[in-house]
Amino acid sequence: MFSKQGDAQKLASFFQAGPMDVGHAHGAHSHSHGHEHEHGHNGHGHSHEGMEFVGRYDERDMPLARGDFGSRAFTVGVAGPVGSGKTG
């Protein structure tokens, strides 16, 4: 199974779990693409409106009219055009 003596030890050390360093701050650093930026762990780049209730499905705005599907050359389904042989 192993081509050289010691490969088993290398493979075993590869799969050994060590301590994980989580919750550390990255700080500022540079990359090879010529600019610096800071990675923060506070927030995620945008805010959310505070909501007291999730709402009701029957009170949602109706979707925009999508037209007559029968007059289209094809319709797009999940993973590609309908009838394109996705299932076999």
N, C-alpha and C positions, 0 to 999 in steps of 0.2 A: 504494500500500500504506500509506504514512504520510500522515496528514492534514495535518500541519504540518512545516515545515522544522525540523530539530533533534530530531524524535521518534526518528529512527534512532539519534542519539547517546545520547539518554536510555535507549532500549531496550538499547543496547550496554553502557552503564554499569550498568544493572540486572543484566545477566548476567555482568559481570566478577567474577571471584573475588578476594577480598581475603584478607589473613591471618586465620586463625582463632585466636581466643583460647580455648584449651582448658586445663583443669587449674587454673583459678583458683578462689579461695575466694569464696563469696558473702557470708558474714558475716550479721549480723542486719539485717533490714530490715522495714519495715512495709508493710501493704497497706491499701486503702481499707475493708476489712471490720473494722477496729478492733482488731487484735491483732498482736503481733510474733512471729516465730519464726525459727529459725536453720536454714539449709540446710547440711548437712555432706556431705562426699564420702567419709567413712569408714564403711564398712558399708552395709547396706541395710535396717535396721529390724527384722531378726529374725535368729535364729541357727539353725544346722543341727546335727544330731547327727553326730558323726564315725562314718563307716561304713568297715569294712575290705573289705566284699564287697557287691555289689549285690543278692545274693539269688538265689533260684531261683523261677521261675514256678510250678512244681508244689508249692512249699511255701507259697504265699500262702494267706491266709484266703479261704474261699469267699464269694462275694457273698451278701447277704441274699436270701431268697426274694422274688421280685417278684410273685407271685400268678399267676392265670390270665389271660393276655392275651386269650383268647377271650371272656371275660365283660365286657371293657371296651367302652365305646362307641367309643373311639378310642385309638390309641397315638401318642405323640409321637416323631417321627423328627428327623433333623437338619434344622433350618430350619423346622419346623412339623409339624402333625399329618399322619399318613400318609393319603394320599388327598386332600390339599387342593389338588392341581394345581400343585405346585412345579416340575414338569418340563415344563410346557407345556400 
